């Protein structure tokens, strides 16, 4: 079977603890995932509402959307590069 990332590593008996509780890290990751998703969705909703308040034109609205998605992409790219090194 093909593997990604260099194959499986075998852990010795002392490296693996089956009683480790991963509830807190899992809860943190799930909450961060949904918070980032909620912020992304709210970006689309709030920009038209705040367009008049900040006197955004069509060009500035487009820039806000571009910066928002570019920053998300940059975070993913940085995380990927950090795992490679």
Buried (B, 14 or more C-beta within 10 A) or exposed (E): EEEEEEEEEEEEEEEEEEEEEEEEEEEEEEEEEEEEEEEEEEBEEEBEEEBEEEEBEEEEBEEBEEEBEEEBEEEEEEEEEEEEE
